[in-house]
Amino acid sequence: MNEPHDLDSCTTWFEMAQLCIDSIRTVDMDTRIMVGGDSWCSAERWLEYSDTLKYLKDPADKLAFEAHVYFDADASGTYKRGYDEDSCYLEKGIDRVRPFVEWLKPINSKAWSVSMVFPIVIRSWTLYWINFCLTCRKTI
């Protein structure tokens, strides 16, 4: 499931994800399973909404986790305003993805993915993205 959010309180995202993993593993022990976080897969809100995913069990030990990070003010990825109006700064993406990356370290996740969207045609956003990628490459 991509970007789960606003789920019914009767069943948690952890329970749904574990059921999916268990079901997939009855027929396939080879394929890596990507697990997105709750609250739109938000990297920034990972600890608040998705921390329990570290307790997921995969008999094949092939889980990977996916988070999304958007750079605009409301983190929606819609970029309704400009770079300056969204109060952006070069490290904002790093600050937003850090909770997810730090969460991965103690669980020794072997693979992960971060999805991001930004308006490439605007120079300031492009510089922002380049800084994000270079910093991730060095520190993450």
N, C-alpha and C positions, 0 to 999 in steps of 0.2 A: 504494500500500500504506500502510495506517495503522499507525503505531507498530512499524516493523520492530525486531527485537531477537533476540539469541542466534542469529545467522545462522551457517550452515555456513561454515567457513573456506575452502572451495574457491572461493567466489564472494563478492566484497565487495558491500556495499550500493551503493557507487559504481558498480560494473559493472552491477548489476541496474537501477539508476535510469537509467544512460546507455542501456542497451538499451531500456528502456521509452520514453524520450524519442525515440530513433531510430525505434522502431516507430510511435509516435504520429505523428511528423512525416512518415512516408510517406503518410499519409492526411489529415492535418489540420495546417495551418500557422497557423491562426487562434486556437486555444484556448490559454489560459494553462495551464501545467502546474504543479501544486503538488507540491513534493518535500518529503517529511518526512525528518527526520533519523533516524539509527540510534539504538539504545538507547532505544526508546519515544518517539522524537522529543524527547528531553529538551533543553530550552533550556540548562539548567545544565551538562549534560555534552556540549554541542555541539562544543566544540573537541576533546575527547578522542575522540568517536565519529563526527563528521560533518564535520570540517574539509575533507576531500577533496572534498566536494560543490561547493566553489567552482570546481572544475575541470570540472564538467559543461558540455557544449556543447549548445546549442539553436540550430539554424539559424534559428528564428523569433524568437529572443531574447525569449521569453515565459515564463521560469521564475520561479516564486515559491517561497519556502521556508516551511515550516511547522514550528513548534516547540510543545511542550507544557510547561506549567509548573504544578506542583501545590504547594500551600503547606504540606502536612503534613510531619512530620519525615522520613519515608522517601520523600517525593516520589511516592507511589503514587496519590494522589488518593482514597484510601479514608477518610481522616479518622476513624480508629478511636479516636483520643483527642481531647481538647479542645484548644483554642487554647493554653492555658498549658502543658499536658502535652506539646504538640508544640514547645515552646520557640520559639514564633513571636514575631515583632516586626514592626512596621509595614513595614519595608523589605525583608523577607525575599523577597518576590516579585520586587522590583526586583533584588536581588542574584542571584536565580536566573535571571532572564531576561537579565541583562546580557551573559553570554558570547555568546549568540545575536545580540543586537542589535549588539554590537561587531563580531561576525564579518560582519554584513551590510554595514557601512559601507564597507570597502575594495572590496567587489565591486559596489558600487552597485546592490544589488538594488532593483528597482522596486516590488516588492510582497512582503509577508510576512504571516504569520498566526501568532498565538499562541493556543493553546487552553488554557483553565484551568477547573478545577472546584473548588468549595468549598461548604461547607454554609451557605447564605444565611440560614437561620433563626436562626443564632447571631450575636448583635450584634457580637461581637469580630471574627468572620470578615468580616462585612459592612463594618465600618470598614476592615479590612485591604484588602478588594477595592477600596473607594472610593479609598484612598490609592494602591494599585497603578495604577488607571486614571488618576488625576489626575497622578501622577508620569510615567507613560508618555506621556501627552498632552503634557507640558511638555518632556520630555527625550529621547524616543525618536523 
